[in-house]
Amino acid sequence: MQPVDYTTLMAACAELRGTWLPARLEQVVQRDRHTIALCLRTLDRRGWLTLSWHPQAARVCIDPPPPKGPDTFTFSQQLRHQLSGLALVAIEAIAPWERVLDFQFARRPGDPALWHLYVEIMGKYSNVVLTNADNQIVTVAHQVSAQQSSVRPVLTGQPYEFPPGLTESMPSLEEPLDRWRERVALIPGPLKRNLLKAYRGLSSALVLRLIAAAGLDPERQTDSLSLAEWERLGDRWRAWLTALQTEQFSPGWLSDGYTVLGWDDALPAESVQALLSRYYTDELNRQVFSQLRHQLNQRLTHLLNKLYAKAEDFQTRLAQSNEADGYRAQADLLMAHLHEWQPGLKSIELADFETGEPVNIALDPEKNAVQNAQALYKRHQKLRRSRQALEPLLAEVQAEITYLEQVQVAVLQVDTYTMPDDLDALEDIRNELIQQRYLDDPDQRYRGTAATNMNFRRYTTPSGFEVLIGRNNHQNDQLISRTATDYDLWFHSQEIPGSHVLLRLPAGAVPEDADLQFTADLAAYYSRAAQSEQVPVVYTEPRHVYKPKGARPGTVIYKQERVIWGQPQRARRWLESAAGSAPVSTPEPVAP
């Protein structure tokens, strides 16, 4: 993840000063343990300013409103108590080439600042500190004790001290290019490393951008550069310093990140705020997505393995109970041939009543014939009762396996993060598992939260009809209960866990065979059998699909279905083509 460097911070600061000062602070909400959101209102706009001290994504930018939910963080409560209703009157850097901004709050514009909110954007050492007018620390996002840092403790009640000064030289437009070149090339070495060591305020991303814009190799030795190459790099160096001095930035997207300097191959962005908001939202979502997907898959795999073992045990015991009638037949034979029993026998061979075949019956030598027969009758009764008890238990376990396999298929289908809908789908699955008591939620943070996101997967058939595909069980339920009409067709892989698929049809429309096959291929692809060549897919009218009372999410029964063979590999190839030839990964196989 690309960190916010000095240049990016100054670009964000310049844009904020130009459009958001002065502003009234209306609300303070802490999104998480690393991010605070300040609601600002100016004469013509209202927005949310994000201040983050995340170790990898520390930043300052305007973001969408935070999600509604309880805010129990002490830091936000203290900020709310001290700053609510005041005006944000200034945003200043504490010193040249320092990545610390001073947000100043006063009663009204023109008044002296009553409070200073220092935002330190310094990687893993990032922090947000509130001080009074005398620079006494009132509250801090992350307290740093003397044991943690003997150089600079940051504790409530102590005077606020600026971070230790940097030792590298400060870049300047007034420095002659000859002197600049001499400083960079003083000790021969790779161009990138020498630039980073020679001056403060540089980041790896910025140095690589400068060198690439000059058409040079970052690992090129400084003593091998020609005068013309030094001049090209010097031109970019001065262009960078000019942008900082004039506060004229050109935010843009790169193939591997972003830039606020524009140049050459950068795809222009709307603003620095929009650039930072989108980039860090996506990157953090990608991290959360990866962790949550791993957590859910690990939990589901553990639960399913336990259920598979339980089902196997029940099936073994049921197989044993199938021998119940045999024990009764042996007891009947023994009772009919009491005269053939002799004391001390460990077994006896008698002819079967129907077939006449010899049947060997094991005996307890300590018991007589009648007692042995009674023992066999008791074993028959016990096994029969066992079957009556085991059959509903096995059915319950198998139903639970079917449900969890369906959930696991939904998790594995969302294999990479491409948009916020992907993370929303996983969060819906987590909430569902919490509600079904498969996951713990000790803080009651997710149970009974906001409505499920209904951004279905959407595709178009050859005839132009829309196809909707549920991303999880709640969306599957939504397709049947609220979205489907009497004219639509519902598809699902036959007796195989998978997504519910809805072919939307206007009144009177009749789908072509190609439309049915296309939808069946998608239903097969978004199922547990996605790696098969052919998958049976059932389809019927939504009015023939029912959700049993009290059934788990995503569970339905259907009738009057028809069967069509779906080809998931054909759907995969079509999806790759529709995505612009980008590879579309097949959902991961699930071990039975």
Disulfide bonds with the S-S distance in Angstrom:
none
